[in-house]
Amino acid sequence: ISCRKPVQSLLSSMKQACEILTTDPEGGAARIPFETFSFLYSYLASIDGEISETEIKAFLEGIKEQADKHDGMVLIRHF
């Protein structure tokens, strides 16, 4: 069993969240605001229990850098 499995499952959930919450047209980039992404990711990672606070913060810092280049929006390709 891979220790990365919880992360992959979480990222799959985040992809689905982006596709559900986006205002982009069907087949578009499925962008959502960083604040929304950060809230959902932090919440889901915390209830998962296998991802450390340090890993959560580091991941979100990288996502924020990408989002800042796209008017504060997170794209699925960012993760």
Number of C-alpha atoms within 10 A of each C-alpha: 4 6 9 11 11 15 15 11 12 17 17 14 15 18 18 13 18 22 21 12 14 16 13 14 9 9 7 11 16 22 22 22 17 21 13 15 23 19 10 15 19 17 11 16 19 14 9 14 10 14 18 12 13 9 12 15 13 12 14 18 13 12 20 20 13 19 19 12 10 14 10 17 21 27 23 18 10 12 14
